[in-house]
C-alpha cells in the first residue's frame, strides 16, 4: 500500500491544512471521521456552509481498498444524481447500506 501511495501522492495530506470547502467529505476510517468532525466542530461555523461527512470503513489492504473505492464511487454517483442531495442524503445512504450490507457513519457539519 505504501508503494502505491508514494506513486499517487507527493506527500501526506492533512484535511486540517486544506483551505478548500467541500460539499461532501468521505473518510475511510472511523478514527479519521472523528478527527474531521472534531476539527469542524472546533474550527468551523465561520461561513456556516454545510458539509456532509460520511465514513465508509475500509481495511487497509489492496483488496478492501479496491472494493471500497467502488462503494465510494457508487455513493458519490448516487448523491450527485439526486435532485436534492441535501434532503435525500440519508435515504441514499440507507439504500446503499442495504445493497452493500455495509454500515456508513454520517454527520452533517459546518465550515
Secondary structure, DSSP 8 states (H G I E B T S, - for coil): -HHHHHHH-SS---GGG-----SEEEESSHHHHHHHHHHHHHH--SS--EEEEEE----SSHHHHHHHHHHHHHHHHHHHTSS-HHHHHHHHHHHHHHHHT---EEEEEE-
